[in-house]
């Protein structure tokens, strides 16, 4: 019962976002206005039609004109009262339904704007942090009375690292912006996804070796699909990079490419720290990082969001299976050309 009174409680206390509250009232008023206009036109048409029919049927049935007019007057008055009562009931019910419908109509827009607002706040925070750290390092270096070469190098290196992180974040944000709604503008061609995966593994094997992580691949035969080579390479790179970030020393990452049931399938299996069950539904959200403390490298939390967008633009699907302490499996599926 509480949920039915919630909108009225929010209206009374002013807890609802004023912009959407006003928009909801305006939309409700529009709905009521349209319904009221239809009801009034219908009621007038019905009233005059029934009055005419009653008059045609009554005329000639009474010898006294005064009695006839009295009967006609009472009948039309009762008819008028009935129509007015029905109209008021219809408008009352319509007002409640219009308010509910207006809320449901605006809800997706409100949720989108809230997400955008949250994303903007998160992005601002992510950009502000490296800027603050870089500025602090440079200010400390400037305040040093006796310049020590090694200490100065440390301050400058830290500042450069933060600027590099900020640069990557802005590049990722621009990439996401370009990918959104870009599906119709992609230049698709016949791509060997096995070759792309091999190229990514070869490129990142040195990084894996430095961290004492075994990076391997299985998929000797060619698997073709329609896509954009650069975007698909970015997709696989992001997933492998993510696996490297969350896999500890002496762990392993295995990439597999194969075709099954007219689908090209790419899997990336790691023996990393895994993802908690409650975090799995959110891993593709922008700037979301399930466990910042346990990651071996710093990141902005945009890699999986970009991967999902690229997959969607290629009419594919991406899903993640994971368990804490047991690793993560990423499964990417694409349609293959017939």
C-alpha positions as CSV (number, residue, x, y, z in Angstrom):
1,X,0.0,0.0,0.0
2,X,2.9,2.3,0.8
3,X,4.1,2.4,-2.9
4,X,0.7,3.9,-4.0
5,X,1.1,6.8,-1.5
6,X,4.8,7.3,-2.2
7,X,4.3,9.8,-5.1
8,X,1.9,11.9,-3.0
9,X,4.3,11.8,-0.1
10,X,7.1,13.0,-2.4
11,X,4.9,15.7,-3.7
12,X,4.0,16.9,-0.2
13,X,7.6,16.9,1.1
14,X,9.2,18.2,-2.1
15,X,11.7,15.3,-2.1
16,X,11.3,14.6,-5.8
17,X,13.7,16.3,-8.2
18,X,11.9,19.6,-9.0
19,X,12.7,19.4,-12.7
20,X,11.1,16.0,-13.2
21,X,8.3,16.8,-10.8
22,X,7.3,19.9,-12.8
23,X,7.7,17.9,-16.0
24,X,5.5,15.2,-14.6
25,X,2.8,17.7,-13.6
26,X,2.9,19.3,-17.1
27,X,2.7,15.9,-18.8
28,X,-0.2,14.9,-16.5
29,X,-2.0,18.2,-17.3
30,X,-1.5,17.5,-21.0
31,X,-3.0,14.0,-20.7
32,X,-5.9,15.3,-18.6
33,X,-6.5,18.1,-21.1
34,X,-6.7,15.7,-24.1
35,X,-9.0,13.3,-22.2
36,X,-11.2,16.2,-21.0
37,X,-11.6,17.5,-24.5
38,X,-12.5,14.1,-25.8
39,X,-15.0,13.5,-22.9
40,X,-16.6,16.9,-23.4
41,X,-17.1,16.5,-27.1
42,X,-18.4,13.0,-26.7
43,X,-20.8,14.0,-23.8
44,X,-22.3,16.9,-25.8
45,X,-22.8,14.7,-28.8
46,X,-24.3,12.0,-26.7
47,X,-26.5,14.4,-24.8
48,X,-28.0,16.2,-27.8
49,X,-28.5,12.9,-29.6
50,X,-30.3,11.3,-26.7
51,X,-32.4,14.5,-26.1
52,X,-33.5,14.5,-29.8
53,X,-34.4,10.8,-29.6
54,X,-36.3,11.3,-26.4
55,X,-38.2,14.2,-27.8
56,X,-39.1,12.3,-31.0
57,X,-40.4,9.4,-29.0
58,X,-42.3,11.5,-26.5
59,X,-44.1,13.8,-28.9
60,X,-47.6,12.8,-29.6
61,X,-47.8,10.4,-26.6
62,X,-49.4,13.0,-24.3
63,X,-52.6,14.9,-24.8
64,X,-51.5,17.8,-22.6
65,X,-48.4,19.8,-23.8
66,X,-47.6,20.9,-20.3
67,X,-47.3,17.3,-19.1
68,X,-45.2,16.5,-22.1
69,X,-42.8,19.3,-21.3
70,X,-42.7,18.4,-17.7
71,X,-41.7,14.8,-18.5
72,X,-39.2,16.0,-21.1
73,X,-37.7,18.4,-18.6
74,X,-37.3,15.8,-15.8
75,X,-35.9,13.3,-18.3
76,X,-33.3,15.7,-19.8
77,X,-32.3,16.9,-16.3
78,X,-31.7,13.4,-15.1
79,X,-29.8,12.6,-18.3
80,X,-27.7,15.7,-17.8
81,X,-26.9,14.9,-14.2
82,X,-25.9,11.3,-15.1
83,X,-23.6,12.5,-17.9
84,X,-22.0,15.1,-15.7
85,X,-21.5,12.5,-12.9
86,X,-20.0,10.0,-15.3
87,X,-17.7,12.7,-16.8
88,X,-16.4,13.7,-13.4
89,X,-15.7,10.1,-12.5
90,X,-13.9,9.5,-15.8
91,X,-11.8,12.7,-15.3
92,X,-11.0,11.7,-11.7
93,X,-9.8,8.3,-12.7
94,X,-8.0,9.7,-15.7
95,X,-6.2,12.2,-13.5
96,X,-4.7,9.4,-11.3
97,X,-3.9,7.2,-14.3
98,X,-2.3,10.2,-16.2
99,X,-0.1,11.0,-13.2
100,X,1.1,7.4,-13.0
101,X,1.6,7.2,-16.8
102,X,3.5,10.5,-16.9
103,X,5.8,9.1,-14.2
104,X,6.4,5.9,-16.1
105,X,7.0,7.9,-19.3
106,X,9.6,10.1,-17.7
107,X,11.3,7.4,-15.6
108,X,13.7,6.2,-18.3
109,X,14.7,9.8,-19.1
110,X,15.2,10.5,-15.4
111,X,17.3,7.3,-14.9
112,X,19.5,8.2,-17.9
113,X,20.1,11.8,-16.6
114,X,20.9,10.5,-13.1
115,X,23.4,8.0,-14.6
116,X,24.9,10.8,-16.7
117,X,25.1,13.0,-13.7
118,X,26.8,10.3,-11.7
119,X,29.2,9.5,-14.6
120,X,30.1,13.2,-14.9
121,X,30.8,13.4,-11.1
122,X,32.9,10.2,-11.2
123,X,34.9,11.4,-14.3
124,X,35.6,14.7,-12.6
125,X,36.8,12.9,-9.5
126,X,39.0,10.5,-11.5
127,X,40.5,13.5,-13.4
128,X,41.0,15.6,-10.2
129,X,42.9,12.9,-8.3
130,X,45.9,12.6,-10.7
131,X,45.9,16.4,-11.2
132,X,46.2,16.9,-7.4
133,X,48.9,14.3,-7.0
134,X,50.9,15.7,-9.9
135,X,50.6,19.2,-8.6
136,X,51.6,18.2,-5.1
137,X,54.7,16.4,-6.4
138,X,55.8,19.4,-8.5
139,X,55.1,21.9,-5.6
140,X,57.1,19.8,-3.2
141,X,60.0,19.7,-5.7
142,X,59.9,23.5,-6.1
143,X,60.0,24.0,-2.3
144,X,63.1,21.9,-1.9
145,X,65.9,24.2,-0.7
146,X,68.7,21.9,-1.7
147,X,68.0,20.1,-5.0
148,X,68.7,16.5,-4.8
149,X,68.9,14.9,-8.3
150,X,67.4,11.5,-7.3
151,X,64.7,13.1,-5.2
152,X,63.8,15.5,-7.9
153,X,63.7,12.7,-10.5
154,X,61.3,10.8,-8.2
155,X,59.0,13.9,-7.9
156,X,59.0,14.4,-11.6
157,X,58.5,10.7,-12.4
158,X,55.5,10.6,-10.1
159,X,54.0,13.7,-11.7
160,X,54.5,12.2,-15.2
161,X,52.8,8.9,-14.1
162,X,49.8,10.8,-12.9
163,X,49.6,12.8,-16.1
164,X,49.9,9.6,-18.1
165,X,47.0,8.1,-16.2
166,X,44.9,11.2,-16.8
167,X,45.8,11.2,-20.5
168,X,44.6,7.5,-20.7
169,X,41.4,8.4,-18.9
170,X,40.6,11.2,-21.3
171,X,41.5,9.1,-24.3
172,X,39.2,6.3,-23.1
173,X,36.3,8.8,-22.5
174,X,36.8,10.1,-26.1
175,X,36.8,6.5,-27.4
176,X,33.5,5.8,-25.6
177,X,32.0,8.9,-27.0
178,X,33.0,8.0,-30.5
179,X,31.8,4.4,-30.2
180,X,28.3,5.4,-29.0
181,X,25.9,5.4,-31.9
182,X,28.7,4.7,-34.4
183,X,27.4,1.3,-35.6
184,X,26.1,2.7,-38.9
185,X,29.4,4.4,-39.6
186,X,31.7,1.4,-39.1
187,X,33.7,0.2,-42.1
188,X,33.2,-3.5,-41.8
189,X,35.2,-6.0,-43.7
190,X,36.0,-9.7,-43.5
191,X,38.3,-10.1,-40.5
192,X,40.2,-13.1,-39.2
193,X,39.6,-12.8,-35.4
194,X,42.2,-15.5,-34.7
195,X,44.9,-13.4,-36.3
196,X,43.8,-10.4,-34.2
197,X,43.9,-12.4,-31.0
198,X,47.4,-13.8,-31.9
199,X,48.6,-10.3,-32.5
200,X,47.3,-9.0,-29.1
201,X,48.8,-12.0,-27.3
202,X,52.2,-11.5,-29.0
203,X,52.1,-7.8,-28.2
204,X,51.3,-8.3,-24.5
205,X,53.4,-11.4,-23.8
206,X,56.4,-9.3,-22.7
207,X,54.3,-7.5,-20.1
208,X,52.9,-10.8,-18.8
209,X,56.5,-12.2,-18.6
210,X,57.6,-9.2,-16.6
211,X,54.9,-9.9,-14.1
212,X,55.6,-13.6,-14.0
213,X,52.3,-14.5,-15.6
214,X,51.9,-17.1,-18.3
215,X,50.0,-15.8,-21.3
216,X,49.0,-18.4,-23.9
217,X,46.6,-18.9,-26.8
218,X,44.8,-21.7,-28.5
219,X,43.2,-21.3,-32.0
220,X,45.3,-22.3,-34.9
221,X,42.7,-22.2,-37.7
222,X,41.2,-19.0,-39.1
223,X,37.8,-17.8,-37.8
224,X,36.2,-15.0,-39.9
225,X,33.6,-12.4,-39.1
226,X,32.5,-9.0,-40.4
227,X,34.1,-6.2,-38.4
228,X,36.6,-3.4,-38.0
229,X,40.1,-4.6,-37.3
230,X,41.2,-1.7,-35.1
231,X,38.1,-1.9,-32.9
232,X,38.3,-5.7,-32.5
233,X,42.0,-5.4,-31.6
234,X,41.1,-2.8,-29.0
235,X,38.4,-5.1,-27.6
236,X,40.7,-8.1,-27.1
237,X,43.5,-5.8,-25.8
238,X,41.2,-4.4,-23.1
239,X,40.1,-7.8,-21.9
240,X,43.7,-9.2,-21.7
241,X,44.9,-6.0,-20.0
242,X,42.1,-6.3,-17.5
243,X,43.1,-9.9,-16.9
244,X,46.8,-8.9,-16.4
245,X,45.8,-6.2,-13.9
246,X,43.9,-8.7,-11.7
247,X,46.1,-11.7,-12.0
248,X,48.9,-12.1,-9.5
249,X,52.4,-13.4,-10.1
250,X,52.7,-17.1,-11.2
251,X,49.1,-16.9,-12.5
252,X,48.0,-17.6,-16.1
253,X,45.8,-16.2,-18.8
254,X,44.6,-18.3,-21.7
255,X,43.0,-17.0,-24.8
256,X,40.9,-19.3,-27.0
257,X,39.3,-18.6,-30.5
258,X,37.0,-21.1,-32.2
259,X,33.8,-21.3,-34.2
260,X,30.6,-23.1,-33.1
261,X,27.1,-23.1,-34.4
262,X,27.8,-20.2,-36.8
263,X,29.3,-18.1,-34.1
264,X,32.8,-16.9,-33.6
265,X,33.7,-17.3,-30.0
266,X,36.7,-15.7,-28.1
267,X,37.3,-16.6,-24.5
268,X,39.8,-15.2,-22.1
269,X,40.3,-17.3,-18.9
270,X,42.5,-16.1,-16.1
271,X,43.5,-17.4,-12.6
272,X,43.2,-13.9,-11.1
273,X,41.5,-12.7,-7.9
274,X,38.0,-13.0,-9.4
275,X,35.0,-10.8,-9.0
276,X,32.5,-10.9,-6.2
277,X,28.9,-12.0,-7.1
278,X,27.4,-8.6,-6.1
279,X,29.9,-6.8,-8.4
280,X,29.3,-8.9,-11.5
281,X,26.1,-7.0,-12.7
282,X,28.1,-3.7,-12.6
283,X,31.4,-4.6,-14.2
284,X,30.4,-3.0,-17.6
285,X,29.4,0.3,-16.0
286,X,31.7,3.2,-16.7
287,X,34.3,4.0,-14.1
288,X,33.2,1.1,-12.0
289,X,36.0,-0.8,-10.3
290,X,35.0,-3.7,-8.1
291,X,38.1,-3.8,-6.0
292,X,40.6,-1.0,-6.4
293,X,42.8,-2.1,-3.5
294,X,43.6,-5.6,-4.9
295,X,44.4,-4.5,-8.5
296,X,48.1,-4.7,-9.5
297,X,47.7,-1.6,-11.7
298,X,45.8,1.6,-11.6
299,X,43.0,2.1,-14.0
300,X,39.9,4.3,-14.6
301,X,37.4,1.5,-15.0
302,X,36.6,2.1,-18.6
303,X,38.2,-0.9,-20.3
304,X,35.1,-3.2,-20.0
305,X,32.7,-0.4,-20.9
306,X,34.6,0.1,-24.1
307,X,34.8,-3.6,-24.7
308,X,31.0,-3.9,-24.4
309,X,30.4,-1.0,-26.7
310,X,32.7,-2.5,-29.4
311,X,31.0,-5.9,-29.0
312,X,27.6,-4.3,-29.4
313,X,28.6,-2.4,-32.5
314,X,29.6,-5.8,-34.0
315,X,26.3,-7.3,-33.1
316,X,28.0,-9.6,-30.6
317,X,27.5,-10.4,-26.9
318,X,30.0,-10.4,-24.0
319,X,29.5,-12.0,-20.7
320,X,31.6,-12.7,-17.6
321,X,31.7,-15.7,-15.3
322,X,33.8,-15.2,-12.2
323,X,34.3,-16.3,-8.6
324,X,36.4,-14.7,-5.9
325,X,39.8,-16.4,-5.6
326,X,39.2,-18.7,-8.6
327,X,39.6,-16.4,-11.6
328,X,37.5,-14.9,-14.3
329,X,36.2,-16.2,-17.7
330,X,35.2,-13.6,-20.4
331,X,33.1,-15.0,-23.3
332,X,32.7,-12.9,-26.4
333,X,30.4,-14.2,-29.2
334,X,30.0,-12.8,-32.8
335,X,27.9,-13.9,-35.7
336,X,30.0,-15.3,-38.6
337,X,29.3,-14.5,-42.3
338,X,27.1,-17.2,-44.0
